[in-house]
Amino acid sequence: MQSLPSSIREAIPDHEALEERNEERIPSPADGDFHELLEEANEQYPDHSLAIMPSGQVHMGGGMMMRSVALPQSATRPVVRQLGATRRGDYTLSCLTYCGYGHPYMEIDGGIIVT
């Protein structure tokens, strides 16, 4: 974390903020404890990948993916990727790898804006 630029480090939410965000975005499960299911999913599916798609489209189960970025749990330092943009607009970041309970809600609409 310390090798990241300060503007990025400051933008990364702490664990409590992430838990609050998850509770707001992800519906309570019909059976089981919310936090236990998230922990179980994190243990069972530790690796993630990120899809970058134009905002405003239906993403889960379809849509046009512009780029995928692997986010392996085994990484020993931050994963840095350089992307080139050829079209202006805003793009949604979405979890591409099934990761258990909460997966369908893991997206940030307008997470990247190209001007």
Buried (B, 14 or more C-beta within 10 A) or exposed (E): EEEBEEEEEEEEEEEEEEBEEBEEEBEEEEEEEBEEBBEBBBEEBEEBBBBBBBBEEEBEEEBEBBBBBEBEEEEEEEEEEEEEBEEEEBBBBBBBBEBBBBBBBBBEBEBBEEE
